[in-house]
Amino acid sequence: MRIFARINDIIAANIHDMIDQFEDPEVMLKQAIREMEQSIDTVTQDTARVMAGEKRLIRELTKNDLEAQNWQQRALQAVQNGDDQLARKALARKKEHENLSQALKEQLEPVKKAGDTLKVQLSAMKAKMAEAKRQLSALLLRKRSAEIRKQSHSSLNCQQTKAFNTNSFRKFDRLREKEEEAEAEADALDELNAMVDVTSLELGGQIEKDSLADGVQSMEIEEELNALKQKKD
């Protein structure tokens, strides 16, 4: 039957292979889950009908077993009353119900087996669909996580770009200004130090000249003084 073939396809389906083989596993999984749900609904209805048929057979079987027991008691009562003809009729009716019971048992066995098989397959189909739903949830979660990471990277890159366009250039300008200011101060100090050295040299030379001039003048004064003393003598 077509439904049993579909059941086998669903139970044998490998969800991981289905995800790997399709370009868009999300679409594929959603479609597969819809098909599983439809198949499960159909199998559920079929299983319910089989189980209902099984219950009817069991009720009929129980009824005929009770009727056979009832006619057995009637036959026994007829024998005790010495009515063999009535006993024969009762035994014949008993035999009819026993034959019906036997036929019902023969019908019940495959129906019960089919019902048990359908219940096991239905359980397996539901487990497979639950697996597909878990895979779909995991797939959607990974997809959402990837989108969030992508958005985060885009936002971070945008912020970094803005920061580079503003803060980086401002910081570079401040560093350049400080460097130029330091170089200017160093040049000024060098110039001042050079001026101090020259002034010191000039003052030192003047002092030496003045000292030499004073020494010459003193000698001349001493010579004149000695000359005056000689004239006095």
Phi, psi and omega per residue, in radians:
M1 nan 2.638 -3.086
R2 -1.107 -0.694 -3.108
I3 -1.130 -0.647 3.126
F4 -1.210 -0.603 3.069
A5 -1.123 -0.711 3.118
R6 -1.151 -0.656 3.092
I7 -1.061 -0.825 -3.135
N8 -1.095 -0.665 3.118
D9 -1.088 -0.753 -3.105
I10 -1.189 -0.794 -3.109
I11 -1.127 -0.648 -3.103
A12 -1.440 -0.129 -3.070
A13 -1.115 2.380 3.067
N14 -1.800 1.867 -3.041
I15 -1.090 -0.701 -3.113
H16 -1.120 -0.729 3.107
D17 -1.142 -0.656 3.129
M18 -1.109 -0.652 3.122
I19 -1.203 -0.749 -3.078
D20 -1.225 -0.543 -3.003
Q21 -1.491 -0.310 -3.074
F22 -1.799 2.541 -3.103
E23 -1.197 -0.650 3.104
D24 -2.125 1.487 -3.069
P25 -1.105 -0.474 3.138
E26 -1.097 -0.844 3.118
V27 -1.085 -0.750 -3.126
M28 -1.102 -0.778 -3.117
L29 -1.138 -0.723 3.121
K30 -1.082 -0.733 3.109
Q31 -1.132 -0.753 3.139
A32 -1.104 -0.694 3.139
I33 -1.148 -0.700 3.086
R34 -1.078 -0.759 3.118
E35 -1.133 -0.692 3.098
M36 -1.081 -0.769 -3.139
E37 -1.065 -0.740 3.111
Q38 -1.127 -0.764 3.137
S39 -1.143 -0.686 3.129
I40 -1.135 -0.685 3.086
D41 -1.069 -0.770 -3.136
T42 -1.130 -0.802 -3.139
V43 -1.141 -0.642 3.103
T44 -1.069 -0.774 3.113
Q45 -1.123 -0.759 3.113
D46 -1.093 -0.748 3.123
T47 -1.099 -0.717 3.121
A48 -1.092 -0.709 3.127
R49 -1.144 -0.729 3.121
V50 -1.123 -0.761 3.134
M51 -1.129 -0.682 3.091
A52 -1.104 -0.737 3.087
G53 -1.085 -0.687 3.104
E54 -1.082 -0.752 3.135
K55 -1.112 -0.702 3.115
R56 -1.102 -0.765 3.115
L57 -1.071 -0.707 3.138
I58 -1.130 -0.726 3.116
R59 -1.098 -0.780 3.128
E60 -1.104 -0.704 3.136
L61 -1.112 -0.796 3.121
T62 -1.073 -0.736 3.135
K63 -1.080 -0.810 -3.128
N64 -1.193 -0.612 3.068
D65 -1.088 -0.728 3.123
L66 -1.163 -0.701 3.114
E67 -1.123 -0.701 3.109
A68 -1.085 -0.729 3.113
Q69 -1.134 -0.672 3.139
N70 -1.102 -0.798 3.126
W71 -1.211 -0.480 3.052
Q72 -1.122 -0.756 3.118
Q73 -1.143 -0.656 3.128
R74 -1.159 -0.729 3.104
A75 -1.073 -0.713 3.124
L76 -1.119 -0.711 3.116
Q77 -1.144 -0.689 3.124
A78 -1.120 -0.682 3.111
V79 -1.107 -0.746 3.139
Q80 -1.127 -0.516 3.130
N81 -1.511 -0.060 3.116
G82 1.389 0.297 -3.126
D83 -1.774 1.508 -3.090
D84 -1.191 -0.598 -3.138
Q85 -1.098 -0.783 3.115
L86 -1.157 -0.639 3.113
A87 -1.092 -0.726 3.116
R88 -1.081 -0.764 3.135
K89 -1.093 -0.721 3.138
A90 -1.121 -0.723 3.116
L91 -1.164 -0.598 3.101
A92 -1.146 -0.752 3.110
R93 -1.143 -0.662 3.085
K94 -1.038 -0.733 -3.122
K95 -1.127 -0.669 3.106
E96 -1.029 -0.827 -3.124
H97 -1.189 -0.591 3.086
E98 -1.168 -0.697 3.098
N99 -1.124 -0.712 3.089
L100 -1.099 -0.722 3.127
S101 -1.078 -0.719 3.132
Q102 -1.128 -0.733 3.110
A103 -1.122 -0.700 3.121
L104 -1.136 -0.656 3.113
K105 -1.112 -0.704 3.121
E106 -1.145 -0.625 3.086
Q107 -1.288 -0.607 -3.060
L108 -1.185 -0.622 -3.050
E109 -1.051 -0.908 3.123
P110 -1.192 -0.580 3.116
V111 -1.129 -0.774 3.107
K112 -1.088 -0.731 3.122
K113 -1.095 -0.749 3.119
A114 -1.116 -0.716 3.116
G115 -1.098 -0.755 3.124
D116 -1.112 -0.716 3.130
T117 -1.117 -0.764 -3.141
L118 -1.125 -0.679 3.130
K119 -1.140 -0.706 3.105
V120 -1.143 -0.780 -3.139
Q121 -1.152 -0.670 3.109
L122 -1.099 -0.727 3.091
S123 -1.098 -0.709 3.124
A124 -1.158 -0.669 3.115
M125 -1.128 -0.735 3.118
K126 -1.133 -0.667 3.090
A127 -1.128 -0.709 3.118
K128 -1.145 -0.700 3.111
M129 -1.173 -0.668 3.072
A130 -1.069 -0.696 3.087
E131 -1.096 -0.760 3.133
A132 -1.090 -0.697 3.128
K133 -1.173 -0.679 3.086
R134 -1.110 -0.739 3.116
Q135 -1.109 -0.692 3.116
L136 -1.138 -0.753 3.111
S137 -1.075 -0.765 3.116
A138 -1.120 -0.695 3.135
L139 -1.129 -0.773 3.123
L140 -1.145 -0.649 3.112
L141 -1.133 -0.772 3.104
R142 -1.111 -0.707 3.136
K143 -1.103 -0.777 3.126
R144 -1.136 -0.709 3.108
S145 -1.090 -0.710 3.120
A146 -1.131 -0.686 3.115
E147 -1.132 -0.717 3.133
I148 -1.134 -0.751 3.113
R149 -1.102 -0.696 3.128
K150 -1.107 -0.764 3.108
Q151 -1.118 -0.682 3.128
S152 -1.113 -0.766 3.125
H153 -1.112 -0.724 -3.140
S154 -1.112 -0.754 3.130
S155 -1.131 -0.735 3.136
L156 -1.138 -0.752 3.120
N157 -1.087 -0.680 3.126
C158 -1.134 -0.779 3.132
Q159 -1.116 -0.733 3.139
Q160 -1.128 -0.661 3.112
T161 -1.115 -0.780 3.116
K162 -1.098 -0.752 -3.138
A163 -1.113 -0.677 3.130
F164 -1.154 -0.664 -3.104
N165 -1.261 -0.356 -3.078
T166 -2.010 -1.175 -3.022
N167 -1.116 -0.712 -3.089
S168 -1.084 -0.804 3.141
F169 -1.180 -0.669 3.105
R170 -1.116 -0.756 3.134
K171 -1.110 -0.730 3.122
F172 -1.078 -0.729 3.129
D173 -1.121 -0.711 3.138
R174 -1.138 -0.744 3.126
L175 -1.119 -0.712 3.129
R176 -1.117 -0.737 3.127
E177 -1.108 -0.735 3.119
K178 -1.102 -0.710 3.132
E179 -1.115 -0.769 3.120
E180 -1.112 -0.685 3.121
E181 -1.125 -0.722 3.126
A182 -1.138 -0.712 3.110
E183 -1.117 -0.694 3.125
A184 -1.122 -0.725 3.116
E185 -1.125 -0.688 3.126
A186 -1.127 -0.721 3.101
D187 -1.094 -0.712 3.136
A188 -1.121 -0.723 3.124
L189 -1.130 -0.711 3.102
D190 -1.062 -0.729 -3.138
E191 -1.144 -0.730 3.131
L192 -1.139 -0.733 3.128
N193 -1.106 -0.669 3.117
A194 -1.130 -0.711 3.129
M195 -1.116 -0.685 3.130
V196 -1.123 -0.721 -3.122
D197 -1.114 -0.773 -3.133
V198 -1.117 -0.752 -3.128
T199 -1.085 -0.724 3.137
S200 -1.106 -0.707 -3.137
L201 -1.151 -0.751 -3.127
E202 -1.126 -0.762 3.132
L203 -1.130 -0.695 3.133
G204 -1.116 -0.708 3.134
G205 -1.158 -0.710 -3.139
Q206 -1.129 -0.699 3.138
I207 -1.131 -0.718 3.133
E208 -1.116 -0.734 3.107
K209 -1.083 -0.763 -3.127
D210 -1.130 -0.708 -3.140
S211 -1.127 -0.712 3.128
L212 -1.144 -0.738 3.129
A213 -1.102 -0.736 3.117
D214 -1.103 -0.641 -3.141
G215 -1.158 -0.745 3.126
V216 -1.100 -0.764 -3.115
Q217 -1.114 -0.686 3.128
S218 -1.134 -0.695 3.112
M219 -1.111 -0.755 3.130
E220 -1.090 -0.729 3.131
I221 -1.097 -0.728 -3.135
E222 -1.130 -0.710 3.133
E223 -1.114 -0.751 3.120
E224 -1.121 -0.692 3.120
L225 -1.098 -0.736 3.130
N226 -1.141 -0.666 3.111
A227 -1.097 -0.732 3.106
L228 -1.099 -0.711 3.139
K229 -1.118 -0.658 3.131
Q230 -1.168 -0.726 3.100
K231 -1.077 -0.634 -3.131
K232 -1.149 -0.644 -3.122
D233 -1.272 nan nan
